[in-house]
């Protein structure tokens, strides 16, 4: 919260305004005052206020109308409204419109100060919560990467450690795990962030064309080479060259790549002079390069040159604690500003799906669900069919309900069993489980203790 407590006093009655300013000054509270809603809104545009103390009945724009506009300008400032015509109805209307508190005239000195102290406390609590949320978010994201799992936290830690060096990086992982996102994060959080980031897919073009793209060529080097062209190594000078699917690179080109990594210079196709380069190589592959080496399809010496800093991204099915974070991120990304939430049942479904296409498949599913959902909530019917759920948890809903029916369970017993199942799904992550269950975390802790006692009995 701001160091100085500053209150905006709004009242068309000059005597009342002066009395309130004097009262707050005696308490060491800095004040600004306005005799109309228009003046108050203008002040709010120029300064932040810890709280606003405003009359309701004023000529022109009254306090209730001002409240709505003020919430847009300073949404964090709690507003305490005053009126000599206080009724239960107007109090309810004021609170419904977003007022923090409501007091009636005439009032005692202590009533005003107590209301403002509560407003200050509310402001401080909200700002502390935001600070804590930012701190939590920082642990769950790094650059464009998102994840709360230990595997992702290890990746965040590794990227932080290599920001200041130029060592080559080899990223491995299944298709769709986000290898290019990791590569971009490495670049844009490093000392090379002001240099270029140049990506190229090594499977997207034939060997001869890929060589020309990487190293460039001189005029007349081959048919169609009508002009000298810089290669991507030169274009990436001072920055990062991302070689995606390096495992698919042809053997002949692998040997030329090895020479570049050893000598830090390139020779354009058809050229006779070498060009010095300063480029960090970040390579990625979904292949097992050690197996490729054993099969004679990838050079061992090139592998060791690339594998200076190895980073492996596990598949999404091995880090289910990241699924809900990624789902919420993709909802924000593709919702076009709409307010859309995901139901607890739908989130539970996401946790059970195998996601063979990893984060890319999850993003596609969320984008589709946003098109299909109604009423601002993604439900299970908006997600992929049950038949695609992970084979190790078949018929979850059916088996749970059947078990409850067979045992003639009470609703309480069924609820406890469901909580236990969700805790198993989230591997004991109570924060994630509470989000899926749609209950307060404290409630989950209390219920969880009961569940544990029942399980142990």
C-alpha positions as a printed Julia matrix, in Angstrom:
457×3 Matrix{Float64}:
   0.0     0.0     0.0
   1.14    3.56   -0.6
   3.32    4.91    2.28
   1.04    7.93    2.9
  -2.62    7.3     3.63
  -4.44    9.73    1.35
  -8.21   10.21    1.39
 -10.34   12.02   -1.16
 -13.21   13.84    0.6
 -16.19   14.66   -1.67
 -19.12   16.79   -0.45
 -20.96   19.77   -1.92
 -21.41   21.19    1.6
 -18.3    23.33    2.21
 -18.71   23.28    6.01
 -18.99   19.47    6.09
 -16.01   19.18    3.75
 -13.84   21.4     5.95
 -14.88   19.55    9.11
 -13.93   16.18    7.6
 -10.61   17.48    6.27
  -9.8    18.9     9.7
 -10.74   15.64   11.4
  -8.51   13.57    9.12
  -5.63   16.04    9.38
  -5.69   15.59   13.17
  -5.31   11.85   12.62
  -2.28   12.38   10.36
  -4.21   11.37    7.25
  -3.42   13.36    4.11
  -6.51   14.64    2.32
  -7.7    16.1    -0.94
 -11.19   17.54   -1.22
 -13.72   18.2    -3.98
 -17.08   19.95   -3.98
 -18.56   17.92   -6.82
 -18.37   14.5    -8.43
 -16.81   16.02  -11.57
 -13.98   17.61   -9.56
 -13.47   14.39   -7.62
 -13.17   12.29  -10.79
 -10.64   14.75  -12.2
  -8.54   14.46   -9.02
  -8.8    10.66   -9.16
  -7.34   10.69  -12.67
  -4.31   12.61  -11.38
  -3.65   10.88   -8.05
  -4.11    7.55   -6.34
  -6.07    7.52   -3.1
  -6.01    5.0    -0.28
  -9.76    5.54    0.13
 -12.59    7.86   -0.91
 -15.13    9.41    1.5
 -18.08   10.82   -0.45
 -21.55   12.23    0.09
 -24.34   10.57   -1.89
 -26.71   13.5    -2.42
 -24.94   16.12   -4.58
 -26.09   18.38   -7.46
 -25.46   17.04  -10.94
 -23.68   13.69  -10.76
 -24.46   12.2    -7.35
 -22.3     9.91   -5.24
 -23.87    6.72   -6.57
 -23.21    7.71  -10.19
 -19.72    8.86   -9.31
 -19.05    5.5    -7.69
 -19.39    3.66  -10.99
 -17.03    6.01  -12.83
 -14.58    6.01   -9.95
 -14.38    2.23   -9.99
 -13.15    2.42  -13.58
 -10.5     5.06  -12.81
  -9.31    3.75   -9.41
 -10.7     0.23   -8.97
  -8.47   -0.41   -5.94
  -9.69    2.56   -3.86
 -12.44    1.56   -1.4
 -15.31    4.07   -1.3
 -17.19    4.99    1.88
 -20.48    6.77    1.13
 -22.25    9.26    3.44
 -25.84   10.5     3.41
 -28.34   12.26    5.61
 -31.08   10.24    3.96
 -29.89    6.79    4.86
 -32.22    3.88    4.35
 -31.68    0.15    4.2
 -32.52    0.22    0.48
 -29.96    2.89   -0.38
 -27.36    1.09    1.72
 -27.96   -2.13   -0.2
 -27.84   -0.25   -3.52
 -24.55    1.39   -2.53
 -22.93   -1.91   -1.6
 -24.27   -3.52   -4.77
 -22.67   -0.76   -6.83
 -19.31   -1.47   -5.23
 -19.2     0.81   -2.17
 -16.98   -0.52    0.6
 -19.04    0.93    3.44
 -21.96    3.24    4.15
 -22.52    5.71    7.02
 -25.41    8.08    7.77
 -25.37   11.71    8.81
 -25.23   12.99   11.47
 -22.37   10.77   12.57
 -19.86   10.73   15.39
 -16.16   11.28   14.81
 -15.37    7.68   15.75
 -17.81    6.26   13.16
 -16.03    8.0    10.28
 -12.56    7.02   11.5
 -13.61    3.41   12.08
 -15.04    3.14    8.56
 -11.86    4.57    7.05
  -9.62    2.28    9.12
 -11.57   -0.68    7.78
 -11.16    0.7     4.26
  -7.39    1.12    4.79
  -7.2    -2.45    6.05
  -9.13   -3.73    3.04
  -6.83   -1.86    0.65
  -3.73   -3.21    2.38
  -5.12   -6.76    2.37
  -5.94   -6.6    -1.34
  -2.51   -5.24   -2.23
  -0.82   -7.9    -0.09
  -2.88  -10.58   -1.82
  -1.86   -9.22   -5.21
   1.76   -9.17   -4.13
   1.51  -12.78   -2.98
  -0.25  -13.78   -6.21
   2.53  -12.14   -8.22
   5.1   -13.99   -6.13
   3.25  -17.28   -6.72
   2.9   -16.52  -10.43
   6.64  -15.88  -10.66
   7.27  -19.39   -9.33
   4.83  -20.82  -11.88
   6.05  -18.98  -14.94
   9.32  -17.9   -16.49
   9.24  -15.87  -19.68
   6.57  -17.59  -21.78
   6.97  -20.88  -19.91
   4.34  -22.03  -17.43
   4.53  -24.85  -14.92
   4.4   -25.7   -11.23
   5.84  -29.22  -11.56
   9.31  -29.98  -10.24
  10.42  -30.73  -13.81
   9.42  -27.26  -15.02
  10.92  -25.64  -11.93
  14.21  -27.39  -12.77
  14.0   -26.02  -16.33
  13.37  -22.49  -15.0
  16.4   -22.86  -12.72
  18.62  -24.1   -15.56
  17.63  -21.21  -17.84
  18.46  -18.71  -15.1
  21.9   -20.26  -14.71
  22.8   -19.99  -18.41
  21.66  -16.43  -19.13
  25.18  -15.01  -19.19
  27.02  -17.62  -21.27
  26.92  -18.71  -24.91
  27.08  -22.47  -24.42
  25.09  -24.56  -26.88
  21.82  -26.04  -25.62
  20.08  -29.26  -26.67
  16.37  -29.45  -25.85
  14.71  -32.86  -26.0
  11.08  -33.85  -25.62
   8.06  -35.21  -27.43
   6.29  -33.19  -30.11
   4.11  -30.48  -28.62
   5.92  -30.18  -25.29
   7.02  -26.62  -26.06
  10.64  -26.94  -27.17
  10.53  -23.73  -29.2
   8.96  -21.88  -26.26
  11.9   -23.01  -24.11
  14.33  -21.9   -26.83
  12.72  -18.46  -27.06
  12.77  -18.11  -23.28
  16.47  -18.99  -23.22
  17.14  -16.27  -25.79
  14.92  -13.5   -24.42
  16.09  -13.92  -20.83
  19.77  -14.01  -21.78
  22.37  -11.34  -22.44
  21.64  -11.91  -26.14
  18.01  -10.79  -25.87
  18.68   -7.64  -27.93
  20.12   -9.76  -30.75
  18.06  -11.74  -33.28
  16.32  -15.04  -32.56
  16.25  -17.05  -35.79
  14.36  -20.38  -35.88
  14.56  -22.97  -38.64
  13.07  -26.44  -38.93
  15.66  -28.92  -40.18
  13.01  -31.24  -41.66
  11.25  -28.53  -43.66
  13.58  -28.49  -46.68
  15.96  -30.73  -48.65
  19.63  -30.92  -47.69
  20.96  -28.61  -50.43
  18.42  -25.9   -49.75
  18.92  -26.16  -45.99
  22.68  -25.74  -46.43
  22.13  -22.6   -48.47
  19.65  -21.27  -45.89
  22.08  -21.86  -43.04
  25.37  -20.77  -44.59
  24.24  -18.48  -47.4
  25.58  -18.56  -50.94
  27.47  -16.42  -53.41
  26.13  -15.35  -56.75
  26.34  -18.14  -59.33
  26.94  -20.86  -56.73
  24.15  -22.92  -58.29
  21.34  -22.58  -60.78
  19.04  -19.83  -59.61
  21.61  -18.15  -57.35
  21.25  -14.78  -59.07
  22.57  -12.8   -56.12
  24.73  -13.3   -53.05
  22.63  -14.13  -50.01
  23.45  -14.13  -46.31
  22.71  -17.35  -44.45
  20.83  -17.69  -41.17
  24.08  -18.02  -39.22
  25.04  -14.52  -40.32
  21.5   -13.24  -39.8
  21.64  -14.57  -36.22
  25.01  -12.95  -35.47
  25.01  -11.64  -31.9
  21.88  -13.65  -31.11
  20.51  -17.19  -31.14
  19.96  -19.71  -33.94
  17.29  -22.28  -33.08
  17.7   -25.53  -35.0
  14.44  -27.42  -34.56
  14.4   -31.19  -35.2
  18.18  -31.35  -35.48
  17.88  -35.16  -35.36
  16.5   -35.12  -38.92
  19.49  -33.29  -40.38
  21.21  -35.18  -43.23
  24.61  -36.76  -42.42
  26.48  -34.62  -44.96
  25.19  -31.43  -43.42
  25.94  -32.71  -39.92
  29.67  -32.74  -40.69
  29.52  -29.13  -41.91
  27.62  -28.14  -38.78
  30.34  -29.73  -36.66
  32.97  -27.62  -38.43
  30.97  -24.44  -37.73
  30.66  -25.27  -34.03
  34.36  -26.02  -33.78
  35.7   -23.0   -35.69
  32.95  -20.41  -35.08
  33.01  -19.49  -38.74
  31.03  -20.38  -41.85
  31.73  -20.54  -45.57
  28.83  -19.65  -47.9
  27.95  -22.17  -50.6
  30.22  -21.48  -53.58
  32.36  -19.07  -51.57
  36.12  -19.16  -50.96
  36.31  -17.0   -47.83
  35.11  -17.82  -44.34
  33.03  -15.49  -42.21
  33.43  -15.26  -38.42
  30.19  -15.58  -36.45
  29.05  -15.07  -32.86
  25.95  -17.22  -32.52
  24.5   -19.3   -29.75
  23.07  -22.59  -30.98
  19.94  -23.94  -29.35
  18.93  -27.24  -30.95
  15.86  -29.38  -30.33
  14.7   -32.85  -31.23
  11.96  -35.34  -30.42
  14.32  -38.2   -31.3
  16.56  -40.17  -28.95
  19.9   -38.99  -30.35
  21.88  -41.63  -28.49
  19.82  -44.28  -30.26
  20.3   -42.39  -33.54
  24.07  -42.48  -32.91
  23.92  -46.23  -32.27
  22.02  -46.66  -35.56
  24.66  -44.61  -37.4
  22.24  -41.82  -38.29
  23.69  -39.05  -36.11
  27.28  -38.03  -35.5
  28.5   -38.64  -31.96
  30.93  -35.71  -32.07
  28.15  -33.32  -33.18
  25.93  -34.61  -30.38
  28.56  -33.76  -27.78
  29.06  -30.3   -29.29
  25.34  -29.61  -29.06
  24.67  -31.31  -25.74
  26.67  -28.9   -23.59
  23.53  -27.79  -21.73
  20.89  -30.56  -21.97
  17.27  -29.67  -21.17
  14.59  -32.36  -21.25
  10.9   -31.48  -21.24
   8.8   -34.37  -19.88
   5.47  -35.12  -21.59
   2.39  -33.48  -20.1
   1.02  -36.81  -18.84
   4.03  -37.02  -16.47
   3.4   -33.57  -14.95
  -0.38  -33.35  -14.4
   0.08  -30.48  -11.94
   0.87  -28.26  -14.95
  -2.35  -29.09  -16.81
  -4.66  -26.72  -14.92
  -2.14  -23.84  -15.15
  -1.73  -24.34  -18.89
  -5.49  -24.67  -19.4
  -6.12  -21.36  -17.61
  -3.31  -19.74  -19.61
  -4.79  -20.94  -22.9
  -8.26  -19.73  -21.85
  -6.85  -16.23  -21.29
  -4.92  -16.42  -24.54
  -7.85  -17.45  -26.76
 -10.9   -15.96  -25.0
 -10.65  -12.62  -26.84
 -11.22  -10.7   -23.64
 -14.32  -12.69  -22.63
 -14.67  -13.79  -19.02
 -14.65  -17.58  -19.24
 -14.08  -20.11  -16.48
 -13.77  -23.88  -16.53
 -15.99  -26.07  -14.37
 -14.51  -28.41  -11.77
 -15.8   -31.46  -13.67
 -14.2   -30.2   -16.89
 -10.88  -29.6   -15.15
 -11.01  -33.1   -13.7
 -11.56  -34.41  -17.24
  -8.5   -32.5   -18.47
  -6.42  -34.14  -15.76
  -7.48  -37.61  -16.93
  -6.87  -37.19  -20.64
  -3.54  -38.64  -21.89
  -2.51  -35.6   -24.01
  -0.39  -37.54  -26.45
   0.07  -34.26  -28.34
   1.11  -32.58  -25.08
   0.63  -28.83  -24.55
  -0.11  -28.27  -28.25
  -3.04  -30.72  -28.09
  -4.27  -29.16  -24.83
  -4.19  -25.69  -26.4
  -6.19  -26.94  -29.39
  -8.75  -28.53  -27.05
  -9.15  -25.31  -25.06
  -9.46  -23.2   -28.23
 -12.2   -25.57  -29.47
 -13.95  -25.54  -26.08
 -14.05  -21.73  -26.09
 -15.92  -21.84  -29.4
 -18.42  -24.45  -28.16
 -19.02  -23.32  -24.57
 -22.12  -21.4   -23.53
 -22.75  -19.06  -20.62
 -19.12  -18.24  -19.97
 -18.19  -21.68  -18.62
 -16.38  -24.59  -20.23
 -18.09  -27.85  -19.3
 -17.22  -31.48  -19.96
 -19.4   -31.55  -23.1
 -17.11  -28.93  -24.66
 -14.02  -31.16  -24.24
 -12.8   -34.23  -26.16
 -14.83  -37.42  -25.76
 -14.43  -39.7   -22.74
 -13.15  -42.5   -24.98
  -9.85  -40.64  -25.28
  -9.27  -40.58  -21.53
  -6.15  -42.14  -20.08
  -6.46  -45.95  -20.16
  -5.2   -46.25  -16.58
  -8.36  -44.5   -15.28
 -11.21  -45.99  -17.36
 -14.81  -45.19  -16.51
 -13.9   -43.03  -13.52
 -17.35  -41.49  -13.09
 -19.15  -44.8   -13.61
 -16.94  -46.74  -11.19
 -17.22  -44.07   -8.5
 -21.0   -43.86   -8.7
 -21.34  -47.65   -8.89
 -19.18  -48.02   -5.79
 -21.29  -45.45   -3.94
 -24.49  -47.22   -4.97
 -23.22  -50.68   -4.04
 -22.11  -49.52   -0.6
 -25.22  -47.38   -0.05
 -22.96  -44.41    0.75
 -24.23  -41.19    2.24
 -23.59  -37.94    0.35
 -20.9   -37.11    2.9
 -19.14  -40.44    2.3
 -19.37  -40.01   -1.48
 -17.97  -36.48   -1.18
 -15.04  -37.72    0.91
 -14.34  -40.46   -1.63
 -14.41  -37.95   -4.48
 -12.02  -35.66   -2.6
  -9.66  -38.58   -2.08
  -9.78  -39.42   -5.8
  -9.03  -35.81   -6.79
  -6.14  -35.65   -4.31
  -4.8   -38.84   -5.91
  -5.16  -37.28   -9.37
  -3.26  -34.15   -8.28
  -0.68  -36.2    -6.37
  -1.62  -34.52   -3.12
  -1.54  -30.95   -4.46
  -4.26  -29.38   -2.29
  -4.2   -26.03   -4.09
  -4.94  -27.71   -7.42
  -7.44  -30.09   -5.84
  -9.34  -27.21   -4.21
  -9.54  -25.44   -7.58
 -11.0   -28.57   -9.24
 -13.43  -29.23   -6.4
 -14.53  -25.61   -6.32
 -14.1   -25.3    -2.55
 -12.02  -23.17   -0.21
  -8.56  -24.56    0.48
  -9.16  -24.42    4.25
 -12.3   -26.47    3.75
 -10.26  -28.97    1.77
  -7.66  -29.2     4.54
 -10.4   -29.89    7.11
 -12.17  -32.39    4.84
  -8.81  -33.88    3.84
  -7.95  -34.62    7.46
 -11.29  -36.41    7.86
 -10.66  -38.35    4.65
  -7.2   -39.38    5.91
  -8.68  -40.57    9.21
 -11.31  -42.62    7.37
  -8.7   -44.06    4.99
  -6.41  -45.05    7.86
  -9.25  -46.58    9.91
